[in-house]
Amino acid sequence: MIKSFNLEILDSLLDQIAVLDTDGSIIAINQSWVNFSLENGGDLHKSGVGSNYLAVCPKEIQDGIVQVLTGTSDSFTYEYPCHSTAELRWFLLRVTPITINESTGAVVSHVNITDRRLLEIRLERKERLYRHIAENSTDFISLHTIDGKYIYVSPNFSFVLGYSPSELVGKSPADFIYDDDIKKIQLLTDNPHEIGEIKTVTYRFRCKNGNYIWMESKYKLVLSVDKVSDEMICVSRDVTKNKQKLIELEEEKKSLRKRVYTDSLTGISNRRYFNRQFKKAYQTYRQDGIPFSLVVIDIDYFKQYNDTYGHKKGDECLIKVADALASGVRKNDRVCRIGGEEFCIIFPNTNEEKAIALAERICKKVKGLKIPHENSNVSKYVTVSIGVSTISSSFESVNQEELFQLADQALYQSKKNGRNRVSFN
């Protein structure tokens, strides 16, 4: 029946193996089969050589073995638990056909798959745990391909954003992100391997109802479950309320900054702002050698104007003059009211000739307002006197304070020479 060398081969195998004839009777077993039966309280009279194996098998296994013996199936497999009092165990029953003396028999093997099954159980538990976390987390959890497309999204996406998972999977976040914020996400998908440990991005995401919410997402590059490709895992949260508070706070800061640097009467910049910009322009000159010009302006006979028309009209006059100055300069020029009826203008990157021309234009513009001033000794309209100074490479020894004094002296010269004019010093 079974030659001795074939039995030696069977005994060399660790799996429990039995050979069945065409009727299902056991005609050979290996030593592993014997050992397992003895160690686990088995009865070799029922499962040893000469016994019919079909008689001790459950119906499902009987049917599978018969299909192999009759040739209706090429093989049969069945996984089953076989726990002892000391340990958990799982086995894989495998039945394959064999020809014995021109008749069809079968080889039955029981393979210990405990290690594999325990690993599967651990993985299943982890998967259930992670899915439980993802499905019950208040954060949005998503998985992305290396180019950013959604692979998985947690269920709460639909609760807050309105999209079902099927409406997101396969699409890119860029399809839903506010246009001005798309570049933030593209930096991640264009250079995914530069993400490093964790990358945080804040952007506006379009909900299904068309409204946008602020999202904060943390991206991390990970190896996919199949360990074949890289993926990105992303944890996001709705930060709209916090973002709105930050925006409001920033607006308040801007408003406060504007109030701090704005003259409350005329609406143009005040002396505090002038001091800051004057210092900045001087530092730029010292560092880069870029010249600039300073203009000091005074409304002629303004005390007489107030005495004649009253302080309310005086305030209106200051506002009109300030508007004329602000509208009569270039974009980068800085117009400031530094006190009373006195104004200053900083002309960046402007030489003497250009500064004088701009000052002359301002002088004419103010007179052109035709604000009546019957007690002026120079005109029947409100006029201004202007002093100009310029700092360039030829004034290396002049400091910031001296430059202002030069402009102030030029203003004095304009007043001395009859007012309503421009002087340079």
C-alpha positions in Angstrom: 0.0 0.0 0.0 2.3 2.8 1.2 6.0 2.1 0.7 8.4 2.6 3.6 10.3 5.5 2.1 7.0 7.3 1.5 6.2 6.9 5.2 9.5 8.3 6.1 8.7 11.4 4.0 5.3 11.8 5.7 7.0 11.4 9.1 9.5 14.2 8.2 6.6 16.7 7.9 5.4 18.8 10.8 1.8 18.9 9.7 -0.6 16.1 10.8 -1.2 14.0 7.7 -3.3 11.0 6.9 -3.8 9.1 3.6 -7.3 7.9 2.7 -8.4 5.3 0.2 -11.3 5.7 -2.1 -13.8 4.8 0.6 -12.4 7.3 3.1 -10.6 4.7 5.3 -7.2 5.7 6.7 -4.4 3.7 5.2 -1.4 5.7 6.5 -0.7 8.5 9.1 2.5 10.3 10.0 4.1 10.6 13.4 2.8 14.2 13.8 -0.8 12.8 13.4 -0.1 10.2 16.1 1.5 12.6 18.5 -1.2 15.2 18.2 -3.9 12.5 18.8 -2.1 11.2 21.9 -1.3 14.7 23.3 -4.9 15.8 23.0 -6.8 12.8 24.3 -7.6 11.4 20.8 -8.5 7.8 20.1 -6.4 6.2 17.3 -9.0 3.4 17.1 -11.3 6.0 15.6 -8.8 8.2 13.8 -5.9 5.8 13.2 -5.0 3.4 10.4 -7.9 1.1 9.5 -10.6 3.4 10.7 -12.9 5.3 8.4 -12.1 9.1 8.7 -15.5 10.1 7.3 -17.2 8.6 10.3 -15.5 11.0 12.7 -15.9 14.2 10.6 -18.7 16.8 10.7 -21.1 16.7 7.8 -19.5 19.7 6.0 -16.1 18.1 6.1 -17.5 14.7 5.0 -19.0 16.3 2.0 -15.8 18.1 1.1 -13.7 14.9 1.3 -16.2 12.9 -0.7 -16.1 15.6 -3.5 -12.3 15.1 -3.7 -12.5 11.3 -3.6 -15.2 11.2 -6.3 -13.3 13.7 -8.5 -15.9 16.4 -8.4 -13.5 18.8 -6.7 -9.7 19.3 -7.1 -9.3 20.2 -3.4 -11.1 21.1 -0.2 -10.1 23.4 2.6 -11.7 24.2 5.9 -10.5 26.4 8.8 -11.5 25.5 12.3 -10.6 26.2 15.9 -9.2 23.5 18.1 -8.5 25.1 21.4 -6.9 23.3 24.3 -7.2 24.1 28.0 -3.8 25.8 27.8 -3.9 27.7 24.5 -5.9 29.0 21.6 -5.3 27.1 18.4 -6.6 27.2 14.8 -6.0 24.7 12.0 -6.5 24.5 8.3 -7.8 21.2 7.0 -6.6 20.6 3.4 -7.7 17.7 1.3 -6.1 16.9 -2.1 -6.5 13.8 -4.4 -3.9 11.1 -4.8 -3.8 8.0 -7.0 -3.3 4.7 -5.1 -3.1 1.5 -7.2 -5.1 3.1 -10.0 -7.8 4.3 -7.5 -8.4 7.8 -6.3 -7.5 8.4 -2.7 -6.9 11.6 -0.7 -4.3 13.2 1.4 -5.6 15.0 4.5 -3.4 17.5 6.3 -4.0 19.6 9.3 -1.9 22.8 9.2 -1.4 24.8 12.4 -2.4 28.4 11.4 -2.6 29.7 15.0 0.1 32.4 14.5 -1.6 33.7 11.3 -5.0 33.6 12.9 -3.9 35.5 16.0 -2.3 38.1 13.8 -5.5 38.5 11.8 -7.5 38.8 15.1 -5.1 41.5 16.3 -5.4 43.4 13.0 -9.2 43.0 13.0 -9.3 44.5 16.6 -7.0 47.3 15.6 -9.1 48.0 12.5 -12.3 48.0 14.6 -10.7 50.3 17.1 -9.4 52.7 14.5 -12.7 52.7 12.7 -14.5 53.2 16.0 -12.2 56.2 16.7 -12.7 57.6 13.2 -16.5 57.2 13.2 -16.9 58.8 16.6 -14.2 61.4 16.5 -15.3 65.1 16.4 -12.4 65.6 14.0 -12.5 64.8 10.4 -10.2 61.9 9.5 -9.3 61.2 5.8 -6.8 59.2 3.9 -5.3 60.5 0.6 -3.3 59.3 -2.3 0.1 60.8 -2.8 -1.4 63.4 -5.2 -4.1 64.3 -2.7 -7.2 62.4 -3.8 -9.5 61.1 -1.1 -9.3 57.4 -0.4 -11.3 57.3 2.8 -13.3 59.9 4.8 -14.8 59.5 8.2 -18.7 59.6 8.5 -18.8 63.0 10.3 -17.8 64.6 7.0 -21.4 64.3 6.0 -22.8 65.7 9.3 -20.8 69.0 9.0 -20.0 69.3 5.3 -23.0 67.7 3.9 -21.1 65.3 1.5 -21.5 61.6 1.6 -18.2 59.6 1.4 -18.9 58.6 -2.2 -19.1 62.3 -3.1 -15.6 62.9 -1.8 -13.6 59.6 -2.5 -11.6 59.9 -5.7 -11.7 63.7 -5.7 -9.1 66.2 -4.7 -9.6 68.7 -1.8 -8.8 71.4 -4.3 -12.2 70.7 -5.8 -13.8 72.1 -2.6 -11.3 74.7 -1.4 -11.6 78.4 -1.7 -9.6 79.6 -4.7 -7.3 81.9 -2.7 -6.4 78.9 -0.5 -5.7 76.2 -3.1 -2.0 77.0 -3.2 -1.7 76.0 0.4 -2.8 72.4 -0.4 -0.9 72.3 -3.7 2.3 72.8 -1.8 1.6 69.5 0.0 0.6 67.5 -3.0 3.3 68.9 -5.3 6.0 68.1 -2.8 4.5 65.3 -0.6 7.9 63.9 0.5 8.8 67.3 1.9 5.9 67.2 4.4 8.2 66.0 7.1 6.6 64.8 10.3 3.4 66.8 10.4 2.3 69.7 8.3 -0.6 72.0 9.4 -2.7 74.0 6.8 -5.6 76.3 7.4 -8.0 77.0 4.5 -11.7 77.5 3.6 -13.7 74.5 2.5 -17.0 74.6 0.6 -19.8 72.8 2.2 -22.5 71.1 0.0 -24.9 74.0 0.8 -22.4 76.4 -0.8 -21.2 78.0 2.4 -17.5 78.0 3.4 -16.1 76.9 6.7 -12.5 77.3 8.0 -10.7 74.0 8.3 -7.4 73.3 10.0 -5.8 70.1 8.7 -2.7 68.2 9.9 -1.1 66.0 7.2 1.4 63.2 7.6 3.0 61.0 5.1 2.5 57.3 5.9 3.1 53.9 4.3 -0.1 52.4 2.9 -1.7 49.3 4.6 -0.4 47.1 1.8 3.0 48.6 2.4 3.4 49.2 -1.4 2.8 52.9 -1.7 2.9 56.1 0.3 -0.3 57.8 1.4 -1.2 60.9 3.4 -3.3 60.7 6.5 -5.1 63.9 7.5 -6.9 65.0 10.6 -9.0 68.1 10.2 -11.3 70.2 12.4 -13.8 73.0 11.9 -12.0 76.1 13.2 -14.5 78.7 11.9 -15.4 80.2 15.2 -11.7 80.5 16.2 -10.8 81.9 12.8 -13.6 84.4 13.0 -12.4 85.6 16.4 -8.9 85.9 15.0 -10.2 87.9 12.0 -12.2 90.2 14.3 -9.2 90.6 16.5 -7.0 91.5 13.5 -9.6 94.0 12.4 -9.7 95.5 15.9 -5.9 95.7 15.8 -6.0 97.4 12.4 -8.7 99.8 13.6 -6.6 100.5 16.7 -3.5 101.0 14.7 -5.4 103.3 12.4 -6.7 105.4 15.3 -3.2 105.5 16.8 -1.6 106.8 13.6 -4.6 108.9 12.3 -5.4 112.5 13.0 -8.9 112.4 14.4 -10.0 115.7 12.8 -8.6 115.5 9.2 -8.4 111.7 8.8 -4.8 111.9 7.5 -1.8 110.5 9.4 -0.7 112.2 12.6 2.6 113.2 14.2 3.2 109.8 15.7 3.0 108.2 12.2 5.2 111.0 10.8 7.9 110.3 13.4 7.8 106.6 12.5 7.9 107.1 8.7 10.6 109.9 9.0 12.8 107.6 11.0 12.2 104.8 8.5 13.0 106.9 5.5 16.2 108.2 7.2 17.3 104.6 8.0 16.7 103.5 4.4 18.9 106.4 3.3 21.7 105.5 5.7 21.6 101.8 4.7 20.9 102.0 1.0 21.8 105.5 0.0 18.3 106.2 -1.3 17.6 110.0 -1.1 14.3 111.5 0.1 12.8 114.9 0.6 11.0 116.5 3.5 8.3 119.1 3.1 7.0 121.3 6.0 3.7 123.2 5.4 2.0 125.9 7.3 -1.4 127.5 6.6 -0.9 131.3 6.3 -2.5 133.5 8.9 -4.5 130.7 10.3 -5.0 132.3 13.7 -6.6 135.3 12.0 -8.8 132.8 10.1 -10.0 131.3 13.3 -10.6 134.7 14.9 -12.6 135.8 11.8 -14.7 132.7 11.1 -14.7 130.7 14.3 -13.1 127.4 15.3 -15.8 125.3 13.5 -14.9 127.0 10.2 -11.3 126.6 11.2 -11.7 122.9 11.5 -13.5 122.7 8.2 -10.6 124.6 6.6 -8.0 122.2 8.1 -10.0 119.2 6.7 -10.2 120.8 3.2 -6.5 121.6 3.2 -5.6 118.1 4.4 -7.7 116.6 1.6 -6.0 118.7 -1.0 -2.6 117.7 0.3 -3.5 114.0 0.4 -5.0 114.0 -3.2 -2.1 116.1 -4.6 0.8 113.6 -3.9 2.0 110.3 -5.2 1.0 106.9 -3.9 4.1 106.3 -1.8 4.3 109.9 -0.4 3.3 110.3 3.3 1.1 113.3 4.3 0.8 114.0 8.0 -0.7 116.7 10.2 1.9 117.3 12.9 0.0 119.9 14.9 -2.3 122.8 14.6 -2.1 124.2 11.1 1.2 122.5 10.3 1.6 119.5 8.0 4.6 117.5 6.8 5.1 115.4 3.6 7.8 112.8 3.1 8.8 112.2 -0.6 10.6 108.9 -0.8 13.4 108.5 -3.4 12.9 112.2 -4.5 15.6 114.7 -5.3 15.6 118.4 -4.8 14.3 119.4 -8.2 11.4 117.0 -8.1 10.5 117.8 -4.5 10.3 121.6 -5.3 8.1 120.9 -8.3 5.7 118.8 -6.2 5.7 121.4 -3.4 4.9 124.2 -6.0 2.0 122.1 -7.2 0.6 121.7 -3.7 0.9 125.4 -3.0 -1.2 126.2 -6.1 -3.7 123.4 -5.3 -4.5 124.8 -1.8 -5.0 128.3 -3.2 -7.1 126.8 -5.9 -9.6 125.6 -3.2 -10.6 129.3 -3.0 -11.4 129.1 0.7 -12.2 132.8 1.6 -9.8 134.5 4.0 -10.6 138.2 4.2 -8.0 138.8 6.9 -5.0 137.3 5.1 -2.2 139.7 4.2 -1.2 137.7 1.1 -4.5 136.6 -0.6 -8.2 136.7 -0.4 -8.1 132.9 -0.2 -6.4 130.5 2.2 -2.8 129.8 1.2 0.1 127.8 2.5 3.9 128.4 2.9 6.2 125.5 2.3 9.8 124.6 3.2 11.7 121.8 1.5 14.9 120.0 2.3 16.5 117.0 0.6 19.0 114.5 1.9 21.3 112.7 -0.6 25.0 111.6 -0.8 26.1 115.3 -0.6 24.5 115.5 2.9 26.2 112.6 4.6 26.9 114.5 7.8 23.2 115.6 8.3 21.3 113.7 10.9 17.6 113.2 11.1 16.9 116.1 13.4 19.1 118.5 11.4 17.2 117.6 8.2 13.9 118.6 9.8 15.5 121.8 11.0 16.6 122.6 7.4 13.0 122.1 6.2 11.7 124.2 9.0 14.2 127.0 8.2 13.1 126.9 4.6 9.5 127.3 5.8 10.6 130.3 7.8 12.2 131.7 4.7 8.9 131.3 2.7 7.1 133.3 5.4 9.7 135.9 5.6 9.6 136.4 1.8 5.9 137.0 1.7 4.2 133.6 2.2 2.2 131.6 -0.3 5.5 130.2 -1.7 8.0 127.4 -1.6 11.6 127.7 -0.3 14.4 125.2 -0.3 17.2 124.8 2.2 
